[in-house]
């Protein structure tokens, strides 16, 4: 299972995650911050759990490119 976590409050809106993993992320038109699609929020962390392993590599690339390091990706 792939688990992606986004700490949205610290997002600076650079858009790298959207460019590298457009199926998982998009930019909010309200505040210009990243949104993790189909995620659940708990205490400021947005988490997506998926059995689709095709999202693993693009999400890892987005995590590595994030300048504020607010995206974590785990393969469990």
Secondary structure by P-SEA (a helix, b strand, c coil): cbbbbbccccccccccccccccccbbbbccccccccccccccccbbbbbbccccaaaaaaaaaaacccccbbbbcc
